Amino acid sequence: MEKKIKKVVLAYSGGLDTSVIITWLKEKYGCEVVAFAADVGQGEELKPLKKKAIKSGASKIFIEDLREEFVKDYVFPMLRGAAVYEAGYLLGTSIARPLIAKAQMAVAKAVGADAVCHGATGKGNDQVRFEFGYYSINPRIKVVAPWREWEFKGRADLLAYAKKHKIDVSASKKKPYSMDRNLLHISFEGGSIEDVSIEPPKDTYVMTVPLERAPDKPTYVEIGFKEGTPITVDGKRLSGVKLLERLNSLGCKNAIGRLDCVESRYVGMKSRGIYETPGGTILHEARKAIESITMDREVMHLRDSLVPRYADIIYNGYWFSPEREALQAFIDKAASVVTGTARLKLYKGNVIVAGRFSPHSLYDPELASFEEEDVYDQKDAEGFIKINALRLKLNSLKGAGGRKKIGKKKK
């Protein structure tokens, strides 16, 4: 049955898909279209949006600055959880979607809209992330997903539609990439990138300098953490946005954070993504350096065993789920000791630990050394080894065709 819609709020980026969607929604549903753009660090991309949205047919557009909330309540909690998806994806797109959905729903409520809309394709992950966010806030909201409804088969059809309706778009047949940018990363998908047998085109890396042009002299930086959250760069306390911007700048100059990976989408297919996450890559290495001297072994191992599940939860769009909240409670507890400073050397795409310091350090150079000390008696290791080797001894005895008896022979 056709949805009856009076007013819809569209998650608007100004790209090819959402520019076409405004006109298509008005044609298809005869409804009022309100555009919403979330500022999560796209920079210059936001400037033309107001003019473009109104020109495309939106009645109004809301542009909300969500940068501090994005870093403080989404990026940094994810960082504390050491979240990495599959072959190294630091979840830059995934972590922004729940916040955008939340803010979009707030606009829908404010303007009295009875529906929301997104430009995610029916093959991708973002449709799931957006809609999980919508439904977690209002289970009865109407959702319009044009890629699951309209007759267009691909971006070539969209380009033709845009030309016909004189919709101003920046995409072309030569560069039909899907791009996503925020403070944490930039990503490219689609177009020639879909051929996984070839090196990605140079124009799919726009943040970081090529490795060949990175400085021959290393850059040193110190990052301070408090309970797993980064708070300082080179001793200067910065807001979350300023801190990430500073590290992005250093990372870009040193060719840090490039990733070409083929990942498993939630819907079941594989896709190739080209990512640049300069500041996020630096922060991950810095956090690990502090964890190595402050986090208890068993706590760390337990946390590490949960990282793939935590990353899946974020990647698949379950940020507002009870399981993510439960995991986050453990993650934050585990990170409560991760306070200190990591000194890093940035050099030609590499992030190298050059020092780590913490008031909660569990590392004792005297205890770890081969010299004599008073706390640890090396003779105690004999009993420790024998107790822990017992199951190996039993396994060996039992495995000898059952012929060997366990224990001493009776006289």
C-alpha positions as CSV (number, residue, x, y, z in Angstrom):
1,M,0.0,0.0,0.0
2,E,1.3,3.5,-0.9
3,K,2.4,5.5,2.1
4,K,0.4,8.7,2.6
5,I,2.9,11.4,3.5
6,K,2.3,15.1,4.2
7,K,5.8,16.2,5.3
8,V,9.1,14.4,5.2
9,V,12.5,15.2,6.6
10,L,15.3,14.1,4.4
11,A,18.9,13.4,5.6
12,Y,20.5,15.7,3.0
13,S,24.1,15.7,2.0
14,G,23.9,17.7,-1.2
15,G,25.3,14.8,-3.2
16,L,23.9,13.1,-6.3
17,D,21.4,10.8,-4.5
18,T,19.9,13.3,-2.0
19,S,19.7,16.1,-4.6
20,V,17.6,13.9,-6.9
21,I,15.6,12.6,-4.0
22,I,14.1,16.0,-3.1
23,T,12.6,16.4,-6.6
24,W,11.6,12.7,-6.7
25,L,9.8,12.9,-3.3
26,K,7.7,15.8,-4.5
27,E,6.8,14.0,-7.7
28,K,6.1,10.7,-6.1
29,Y,4.3,11.7,-2.9
30,G,3.3,15.3,-3.5
31,C,4.6,16.1,0.0
32,E,6.5,18.9,1.6
33,V,10.2,18.1,1.8
34,V,12.4,19.5,4.6
35,A,16.1,19.0,4.3
36,F,18.3,18.2,7.2
37,A,22.1,18.3,7.1
38,A,24.3,17.3,10.1
39,D,27.6,19.0,10.5
40,V,29.9,16.2,11.6
41,G,33.0,17.8,10.1
42,Q,32.4,18.0,6.3
43,G,33.9,21.5,6.2
44,E,33.5,23.3,3.0
45,E,31.0,20.8,1.7
46,L,28.3,22.4,3.9
47,K,28.5,25.9,2.5
48,P,26.4,25.5,-0.7
49,L,23.8,23.2,0.8
50,K,21.2,25.8,1.8
51,K,21.1,27.2,-1.7
52,K,21.2,23.8,-3.4
53,A,18.4,22.3,-1.2
54,I,16.0,25.2,-1.8
55,K,16.8,25.2,-5.5
56,S,16.1,21.5,-5.7
57,G,12.7,22.0,-4.1
58,A,13.0,21.7,-0.3
59,S,10.8,24.1,1.6
60,K,13.5,24.7,4.1
61,I,16.8,23.2,5.4
62,F,18.2,22.7,8.8
63,I,22.0,22.5,9.2
64,E,23.0,21.5,12.8
65,D,26.5,21.6,14.2
66,L,27.0,18.2,15.8
67,R,30.7,18.1,15.8
68,E,31.4,18.2,19.6
69,E,28.7,15.7,20.3
70,F,30.0,13.5,17.5
71,V,33.5,13.4,18.9
72,K,32.6,13.3,22.7
73,D,29.7,10.9,22.7
74,Y,30.4,8.7,19.7
75,V,34.0,8.7,18.4
76,F,35.7,8.7,21.8
77,P,33.5,6.0,23.4
78,M,34.2,3.9,20.3
79,L,37.9,4.6,20.7
80,R,37.8,3.4,24.3
81,G,36.4,0.1,23.0
82,A,39.3,-0.4,20.5
83,A,36.8,-1.0,17.8
84,V,38.2,-2.1,14.5
85,Y,36.1,-3.9,11.8
86,E,37.6,-6.8,9.9
87,A,40.8,-5.8,8.0
88,G,41.3,-2.4,9.7
89,Y,38.3,-0.3,9.1
90,L,38.0,2.2,12.0
91,L,34.2,2.7,11.4
92,G,34.3,6.4,10.4
93,T,31.0,6.2,8.5
94,S,29.3,3.7,10.8
95,I,29.7,5.8,14.0
96,A,28.2,9.0,12.5
97,R,24.9,7.4,11.3
98,P,23.2,6.9,14.7
99,L,23.9,10.6,15.6
100,I,22.6,11.8,12.3
101,A,19.5,9.7,12.7
102,K,18.9,11.0,16.2
103,A,19.2,14.6,15.2
104,Q,17.0,14.0,12.1
105,M,14.3,12.6,14.2
106,A,14.5,15.7,16.5
107,V,13.9,17.9,13.4
108,A,11.0,15.7,12.3
109,K,9.4,16.2,15.7
110,A,10.0,19.9,15.7
111,V,8.5,20.5,12.2
112,G,5.6,18.0,12.7
113,A,6.8,15.7,9.9
114,D,5.1,12.3,9.6
115,A,8.0,10.7,7.8
116,V,11.8,10.6,7.4
117,C,13.9,9.8,4.4
118,H,17.5,8.8,3.6
119,G,19.5,8.3,0.4
120,A,21.1,5.0,1.3
121,T,21.0,2.2,-1.3
122,G,19.1,-1.0,-0.8
123,K,22.4,-2.9,-1.0
124,G,24.3,-1.1,1.7
125,N,24.8,-0.8,5.4
126,D,23.6,2.8,5.9
127,Q,19.9,2.0,5.2
128,V,20.1,-0.3,8.3
129,R,22.0,2.2,10.4
130,F,19.6,5.0,9.7
131,E,16.4,3.0,10.1
132,F,17.6,1.3,13.3
133,G,18.2,4.8,14.7
134,Y,14.8,6.0,13.6
135,Y,12.8,3.1,15.0
136,S,14.7,3.1,18.3
137,I,13.4,6.7,18.8
138,N,9.9,6.4,17.3
139,P,8.7,2.9,16.4
140,R,5.8,4.3,14.4
141,I,7.7,6.7,12.2
142,K,7.2,6.3,8.4
143,V,10.4,5.7,6.5
144,V,10.9,6.4,2.8
145,A,13.9,4.7,1.2
146,P,13.9,5.8,-2.5
147,W,16.5,3.3,-3.6
148,R,14.1,0.5,-2.5
149,E,11.2,2.1,-4.4
150,W,12.2,4.0,-7.5
151,E,12.8,2.9,-11.0
152,F,16.4,4.0,-11.2
153,K,18.9,1.2,-11.5
154,G,22.1,3.0,-10.8
155,R,23.9,6.4,-10.6
156,A,23.9,6.7,-14.4
157,D,20.1,6.9,-14.3
158,L,20.3,9.5,-11.5
159,L,22.7,11.6,-13.5
160,A,20.2,11.5,-16.4
161,Y,17.3,12.4,-14.1
162,A,19.4,15.3,-12.6
163,K,20.2,16.6,-16.1
164,K,16.5,16.4,-17.2
165,H,15.3,18.3,-14.1
166,K,18.3,20.7,-14.1
167,I,19.4,19.6,-10.7
168,D,22.9,20.8,-9.8
169,V,25.2,17.9,-8.9
170,S,29.0,17.4,-8.6
171,A,29.1,13.7,-9.6
172,S,29.8,12.7,-13.2
173,K,30.2,9.5,-15.2
174,K,34.0,9.8,-14.8
175,K,33.8,10.2,-11.0
176,P,30.6,8.4,-9.9
177,Y,32.0,7.7,-6.4
178,S,29.9,7.6,-3.3
179,M,31.8,9.8,-0.8
180,D,31.3,10.3,3.0
181,R,33.3,12.7,5.1
182,N,33.4,13.7,8.7
183,L,35.9,14.6,11.4
184,L,37.1,11.0,11.8
185,H,37.5,10.0,8.2
186,I,36.7,10.2,4.5
187,S,35.6,7.2,2.4
188,F,35.0,6.5,-1.2
189,E,33.0,3.6,-2.8
190,G,31.6,2.8,-6.2
191,G,32.8,3.6,-9.7
192,S,36.2,2.2,-10.8
193,I,36.9,1.4,-7.1
194,E,34.6,-1.7,-7.5
195,D,37.4,-3.4,-9.5
196,V,39.4,-4.9,-6.6
197,S,42.2,-6.1,-9.0
198,I,43.5,-2.6,-9.6
199,E,45.1,0.1,-7.4
200,P,42.6,2.8,-6.4
201,P,42.6,6.0,-8.5
202,K,44.7,8.8,-7.1
203,D,41.7,11.1,-6.7
204,T,40.2,8.8,-4.1
205,Y,42.8,10.0,-1.6
206,V,42.1,13.6,-0.8
207,M,43.2,14.1,2.8
208,T,46.6,12.5,3.2
209,V,49.8,13.2,1.1
210,P,51.1,10.3,-0.9
211,L,53.7,8.2,0.9
212,E,56.4,9.4,-1.6
213,R,55.8,13.0,-0.6
214,A,55.7,12.5,3.1
215,P,58.6,14.3,5.0
216,D,61.9,12.6,5.4
217,K,62.1,13.8,9.0
218,P,59.8,12.2,11.6
219,T,57.2,14.2,13.5
220,Y,57.0,13.6,17.3
221,V,53.7,14.1,19.2
222,E,52.6,13.4,22.7
223,I,48.9,12.6,23.4
224,G,47.5,12.6,27.0
225,F,44.7,10.3,28.0
226,K,42.3,10.3,31.0
227,E,40.4,7.1,31.6
228,G,40.7,6.1,28.0
229,T,39.7,9.5,26.5
230,P,42.3,11.7,24.8
231,I,42.4,15.1,26.3
232,T,45.8,16.8,25.4
233,V,48.2,17.1,22.5
234,D,51.7,18.1,23.3
235,G,50.6,19.1,26.8
236,K,47.9,21.4,25.6
237,R,44.3,20.6,26.6
238,L,42.0,20.7,23.7
239,S,38.3,20.1,23.0
240,G,37.4,16.9,21.3
241,V,37.0,18.6,17.9
242,K,40.2,20.6,18.2
243,L,42.1,17.6,19.3
244,L,41.0,15.4,16.4
245,E,41.5,18.3,13.9
246,R,45.1,18.7,15.2
247,L,45.9,15.0,14.9
248,N,44.2,14.9,11.4
249,S,46.6,17.6,10.3
250,L,49.7,15.8,11.6
251,G,48.5,12.5,10.2
252,C,47.7,14.0,6.7
253,K,51.2,15.5,6.5
254,N,52.8,12.2,7.3
255,A,50.6,10.0,5.0
256,I,49.0,8.2,8.0
257,G,45.7,6.4,7.9
258,R,45.2,5.2,4.4
259,L,43.3,1.9,4.0
260,D,42.1,0.0,0.9
261,C,39.9,-2.9,2.1
262,V,37.2,-5.3,1.0
263,E,34.7,-5.7,3.8
264,S,31.6,-7.8,4.5
265,R,28.4,-5.7,4.5
266,Y,25.7,-6.6,6.9
267,V,23.3,-7.5,4.1
268,G,25.7,-10.3,3.0
269,M,27.8,-9.0,0.1
270,K,31.4,-7.9,0.0
271,S,32.3,-4.3,-0.9
272,R,35.5,-2.3,-1.4
273,G,36.1,0.9,0.5
274,I,38.9,3.4,0.3
275,Y,39.4,5.1,3.7
276,E,41.5,7.8,5.2
277,T,41.5,8.1,9.0
278,P,44.7,10.0,9.9
279,G,43.8,11.3,13.4
280,G,41.9,8.2,14.4
281,T,44.8,5.9,13.4
282,I,47.1,8.0,15.6
283,L,44.7,7.8,18.5
284,H,44.3,4.0,18.3
285,E,48.1,3.5,18.5
286,A,48.4,6.0,21.4
287,R,45.6,4.4,23.3
288,K,47.2,0.9,22.9
289,A,50.5,2.3,24.2
290,I,48.9,3.5,27.4
291,E,46.9,0.3,27.8
292,S,50.0,-1.8,27.6
293,I,51.3,-0.4,30.9
294,T,48.0,0.3,32.7
295,M,45.5,-2.4,31.9
296,D,45.4,-5.7,33.8
297,R,46.2,-8.7,31.6
298,E,42.9,-10.6,32.1
299,V,40.8,-7.5,31.7
300,M,42.6,-6.6,28.5
301,H,42.2,-10.2,27.1
302,L,38.5,-10.2,28.0
303,R,38.1,-6.8,26.4
304,D,40.0,-7.9,23.3
305,S,37.8,-11.0,23.0
306,L,34.7,-8.7,22.8
307,V,36.2,-6.2,20.3
308,P,35.0,-8.1,17.2
309,R,31.4,-8.2,18.6
310,Y,31.6,-4.5,19.6
311,A,32.8,-3.5,16.2
312,D,30.0,-5.6,14.5
313,I,27.4,-3.9,16.7
314,I,28.6,-0.5,15.5
315,Y,29.1,-1.5,11.9
316,N,25.7,-3.1,11.7
317,G,23.9,-0.1,13.2
318,Y,23.0,-1.2,16.7
319,W,24.5,1.8,18.5
320,F,21.2,2.4,20.4
321,S,20.8,-1.3,21.3
322,P,20.9,-2.6,24.9
323,E,23.8,-4.9,24.1
324,R,25.9,-2.0,22.9
325,E,25.1,-0.1,26.1
326,A,25.9,-3.1,28.3
327,L,29.2,-3.6,26.4
328,Q,30.0,0.1,26.7
329,A,29.7,-0.1,30.5
330,F,32.3,-2.9,30.6
331,I,34.5,-1.1,28.1
332,D,34.5,2.2,30.1
333,K,35.2,0.3,33.3
334,A,38.2,-1.4,31.7
335,A,39.4,1.9,30.3
336,S,39.2,3.7,33.7
337,V,42.9,3.0,34.3
338,V,44.0,4.2,30.9
339,T,45.4,7.5,32.0
340,G,48.8,8.8,30.9
341,T,50.8,10.1,27.9
342,A,51.9,8.3,24.8
343,R,54.8,9.7,22.8
344,L,54.6,8.8,19.1
345,K,56.8,9.1,16.1
346,L,55.0,9.8,12.8
347,Y,57.0,8.8,9.8
348,K,56.0,8.0,6.2
349,G,52.7,6.3,7.0
350,N,53.8,4.7,10.2
351,V,52.8,5.5,13.8
352,I,55.7,4.3,16.1
353,V,55.5,4.3,19.9
354,A,58.5,6.3,21.2
355,G,57.5,6.3,24.9
356,R,54.6,5.9,27.3
357,F,54.1,7.3,30.8
358,S,51.3,6.7,33.4
359,P,50.7,7.3,37.1
360,H,48.8,3.9,37.0
361,S,51.6,2.0,35.3
362,L,51.8,-1.7,36.2
363,Y,55.2,-1.9,34.6
364,D,58.0,-2.1,37.1
365,P,61.5,-2.1,35.5
366,E,63.1,-3.6,38.7
367,L,60.6,-6.4,38.8
368,A,60.9,-7.1,35.0
369,S,64.6,-7.0,34.9
370,F,67.0,-10.0,35.1
371,E,68.7,-8.5,38.1
372,E,68.1,-9.5,41.7
373,E,65.1,-8.0,43.5
374,D,63.1,-8.7,46.6
375,V,59.5,-9.2,45.4
376,Y,59.8,-12.2,43.0
377,D,61.7,-15.3,44.0
378,Q,62.7,-17.1,40.7
379,K,62.5,-20.5,42.6
380,D,58.8,-20.1,42.8
381,A,58.5,-20.5,39.1
382,E,59.2,-24.2,39.4
383,G,56.0,-24.9,41.3
384,F,54.0,-22.6,39.0
385,I,55.3,-24.5,36.0
386,K,54.6,-27.9,37.4
387,I,51.0,-27.0,38.4
388,N,50.2,-25.5,35.1
389,A,51.9,-28.4,33.2
390,L,49.8,-31.0,35.0
391,R,47.1,-31.2,32.3
392,L,49.8,-31.6,29.7
393,K,51.4,-34.5,31.6
394,L,48.0,-36.1,32.0
395,N,47.2,-35.7,28.3
396,S,50.5,-37.3,27.3
397,L,50.0,-40.2,29.6
398,K,46.4,-40.8,28.5
399,G,47.4,-40.5,24.8
400,A,49.9,-43.4,24.9
401,G,47.3,-46.0,23.9
402,G,46.0,-46.1,27.4
403,R,49.0,-48.2,28.4
404,K,50.6,-45.7,30.7
405,K,49.2,-45.5,34.2
406,I,48.9,-42.2,36.0
407,G,50.7,-41.8,39.3
408,K,53.3,-43.9,41.0
409,K,53.4,-47.7,40.7
410,K,52.4,-49.6,43.8
411,K,55.2,-51.6,45.5
